[in-house]
Amino acid sequence: PCSNGLLDFAALPSFDAQQIDRAERSMWRYRSMLLPDGVEAISLGEGWTPLIGGQIDDRDIIFKVESQNPTGSFKDRGAALLVSVLKAAGASLIHDDSSGNAGTALAAYSARAGLRAKLFVPGYASPSKLNMIRLYGATLDAVEGPRSAATEASKAAAKLGDSVYASHIGHPFSVLAYRTIAYEIWEQLGQRAPTGIVAPLGHGSQVLGLMDGFRDLLTTGLIAHLPRVVGVQALACGPLLARWQGQPSSSEGSTLAEGIRIVNPIRAEALLDGLRECGGTIVGVSEEQIIDGLNKLGRLGLAVEPTCAVVWHGWQQVKDQFGPEATIVLSLTGAGSKTPQLDQLLR
Amino acid sequence: PCSNGLLDFAALPSFDAQQIDRAERSMWRYRSMLLPDGVEAISLGEGWTPLIGGQIDDRDIIFKVESQNPTGSFKDRGAALLVSVLKAAGASLIHDDSSGNAGTALAAYSARAGLRAKLFVPGYASPSKLNMIRLYGATLDAVEGPRSAATEASKAAAKLGDSVYASHIGHPFSVLAYRTIAYEIWEQLGQRAPTGIVAPLGHGSQVLGLMDGFRDLLTTGLIAHLPRVVGVQALACGPLLARWQGQPSSSEGSTLAEGIRIVNPIRAEALLDGLRECGGTIVGVSEEQIIDGLNKLGRLGLAVEPTCAVVWHGWQQVKDQFGPEATIVLSLTGAGSKTPQLDQLLR
């Protein structure tokens, strides 16, 4: 337990490249970093996603296509690991609060594991977003009020005892699982680190996992430097951007990038420390820039959700800070096929 | 050219396991079977999809998760190869007729290749299905009348000259690309063939590709027998089922399995011959069985579209023809996240 009530690991094994199962087509090629021997990995084929090249304004860019995970987002990695751990620990009923990618992923992996799952969702969540969760057989509990009301209901349920609170935020397994994105990028680049990585930033779980993963590789001497990580927030809801710039946070508005619409990010200190350590930064993009990025990525054959379309203009803001020879990875965290009212965003 | 106006290959290289690029995370690990040296492969990371185990009614089953392709269906393999060939041949503008997975895939790969694409679609196609095609930047041409009117418009456009008819049906590249599904299953099973494969059946392109691919492996002595392929049609539109059973085809109705709602399948003779050769068969499922299969697969953590949900009850119909030790692969051809009105199908 951390001082703020979150859980973290006391110790983890060192990264060992010899332990990579190179025949395994999923994130479980790094199984030795994720689970003790003998614990069953609950898998739908998550991870080992494509790393494909492209060009933006005559500059070479590399996309990590996390949208190609089983339920369409990088959250599948975290859900796979968390559900594996909870099942091994004897859970039969779990719950969490999310109406988005994390909830979809948890429902899918619970189904895969044969666990019952309950999702507390805001009462205002659109039915179309909840259909996938229902298809996976999870129970939905709509909670009236703001998003935080669903979290409170979820916490309260945990105290009743028969269900395990499978918080994708509070447990440290998601961030651990996201280290595999770093390992994969390293392998797929031919065992080297990129110069920079641009990723959406909400709670910061993915960014933390990326930084942790590359720190593992640095510690074991497999890379010579950490990539500079650029976290991109929506200007409409940018509490970490405000802190990074030393300003009071006043931006808690609505944004198309609903997956990173996080007013009170947790693990913020670790995140800001990590960004300073690697020479990274935080930038913000407008709603119009999100829409433009969505369409620009589409014209490259990449259909993503608005949440990760932030990386397009995020990259535009920092590109002059990287030389022309820099190896830049843009993380495409979620698929566009489930974007509501896509027709209104097409340009 | 074949007698019916379709195109086919005069000769193809033999399958050579030594040529597999085992470090490549996509169908291009079989590049030597697909493209001549020097031709650029247009790729979004298609293929090398997960093969994951599961259970249906206490019988072990293996799922080939084609829904995890870049645009959510196995059609990405065909589009990647076709667009690679057309780009190498100098095309700059291409067109096809499809409002479904094939059109989506062609639009995405055209964008990736920097080709302009036009899709002729039925006037009744739902706007939500066309949004992804628009996001990829393809031009849409809505054609009033039945589905066949879009095909006629597409053929007519080909005669005007400046655009290449990139028919995913008429060209033989799709079927060639689908051979890679067979190669992957063989590799992922530890270099052996399954006993049986159950797959949705419309025009039969995937089934033909699977049979061709395993025939390649048989010819080169890498497997000892062909898997028995079971094609599943919707009873509401089952012309190949009718022919298989020696009955006049009278079933041309509407079905939820819109991806296999094919009234006049082409390459039918080759398909029926192939099924006889491998000891396969064709079965049909009702609309209620499609809905049931969709929900049953969902409860395993697999969200698929109605078109490929046919495999659940297709398998139920043939399972007694396979012993308990049989290795059975169910092909999950398309993702469920784009299913229209999913809420009405949830049970």
HADDOCK unambig.tbl for C-alpha pairs under 7 A between the chains (distance, minus, plus):
assign (segid A and resid 44 and name CA) (segid B and resid 52 and name CA) 6.69 0.50 0.50
assign (segid A and resid 45 and name CA) (segid B and resid 50 and name CA) 5.23 0.50 0.50
assign (segid A and resid 50 and name CA) (segid B and resid 45 and name CA) 5.23 0.50 0.50
assign (segid A and resid 52 and name CA) (segid B and resid 44 and name CA) 6.69 0.50 0.50
assign (segid A and resid 68 and name CA) (segid B and resid 68 and name CA) 5.94 0.50 0.50
assign (segid A and resid 68 and name CA) (segid B and resid 69 and name CA) 6.76 0.50 0.50
assign (segid A and resid 68 and name CA) (segid B and resid 70 and name CA) 6.10 0.50 0.50
assign (segid A and resid 69 and name CA) (segid B and resid 68 and name CA) 6.78 0.50 0.50
assign (segid A and resid 70 and name CA) (segid B and resid 68 and name CA) 6.09 0.50 0.50
assign (segid A and resid 108 and name CA) (segid B and resid 301 and name CA) 4.26 0.50 0.50
assign (segid A and resid 109 and name CA) (segid B and resid 301 and name CA) 6.11 0.50 0.50
assign (segid A and resid 111 and name CA) (segid B and resid 299 and name CA) 5.50 0.50 0.50
assign (segid A and resid 111 and name CA) (segid B and resid 300 and name CA) 5.17 0.50 0.50
assign (segid A and resid 111 and name CA) (segid B and resid 301 and name CA) 4.97 0.50 0.50
assign (segid A and resid 112 and name CA) (segid B and resid 300 and name CA) 4.99 0.50 0.50
assign (segid A and resid 112 and name CA) (segid B and resid 301 and name CA) 4.95 0.50 0.50
assign (segid A and resid 131 and name CA) (segid B and resid 342 and name CA) 6.71 0.50 0.50
assign (segid A and resid 131 and name CA) (segid B and resid 343 and name CA) 5.94 0.50 0.50
assign (segid A and resid 135 and name CA) (segid B and resid 295 and name CA) 6.21 0.50 0.50
assign (segid A and resid 135 and name CA) (segid B and resid 298 and name CA) 5.21 0.50 0.50
assign (segid A and resid 135 and name CA) (segid B and resid 299 and name CA) 6.86 0.50 0.50
assign (segid A and resid 135 and name CA) (segid B and resid 346 and name CA) 6.32 0.50 0.50
assign (segid A and resid 136 and name CA) (segid B and resid 298 and name CA) 4.62 0.50 0.50
assign (segid A and resid 136 and name CA) (segid B and resid 299 and name CA) 4.84 0.50 0.50
assign (segid A and resid 136 and name CA) (segid B and resid 301 and name CA) 5.58 0.50 0.50
assign (segid A and resid 137 and name CA) (segid B and resid 299 and name CA) 5.45 0.50 0.50
assign (segid A and resid 295 and name CA) (segid B and resid 135 and name CA) 6.21 0.50 0.50
assign (segid A and resid 298 and name CA) (segid B and resid 135 and name CA) 5.21 0.50 0.50
assign (segid A and resid 298 and name CA) (segid B and resid 136 and name CA) 4.62 0.50 0.50
assign (segid A and resid 299 and name CA) (segid B and resid 111 and name CA) 5.50 0.50 0.50
assign (segid A and resid 299 and name CA) (segid B and resid 135 and name CA) 6.86 0.50 0.50
assign (segid A and resid 299 and name CA) (segid B and resid 136 and name CA) 4.84 0.50 0.50
assign (segid A and resid 299 and name CA) (segid B and resid 137 and name CA) 5.46 0.50 0.50
assign (segid A and resid 300 and name CA) (segid B and resid 111 and name CA) 5.16 0.50 0.50
assign (segid A and resid 300 and name CA) (segid B and resid 112 and name CA) 4.98 0.50 0.50
assign (segid A and resid 301 and name CA) (segid B and resid 108 and name CA) 4.25 0.50 0.50
assign (segid A and resid 301 and name CA) (segid B and resid 109 and name CA) 6.11 0.50 0.50
assign (segid A and resid 301 and name CA) (segid B and resid 111 and name CA) 4.95 0.50 0.50
assign (segid A and resid 301 and name CA) (segid B and resid 112 and name CA) 4.94 0.50 0.50
assign (segid A and resid 301 and name CA) (segid B and resid 136 and name CA) 5.58 0.50 0.50
assign (segid A and resid 337 and name CA) (segid B and resid 337 and name CA) 6.46 0.50 0.50
assign (segid A and resid 337 and name CA) (segid B and resid 338 and name CA) 6.06 0.50 0.50
assign (segid A and resid 338 and name CA) (segid B and resid 337 and name CA) 6.05 0.50 0.50
assign (segid A and resid 338 and name CA) (segid B and resid 338 and name CA) 6.76 0.50 0.50
assign (segid A and resid 342 and name CA) (segid B and resid 131 and name CA) 6.72 0.50 0.50
assign (segid A and resid 343 and name CA) (segid B and resid 131 and name CA) 5.95 0.50 0.50
assign (segid A and resid 346 and name CA) (segid B and resid 135 and name CA) 6.32 0.50 0.50
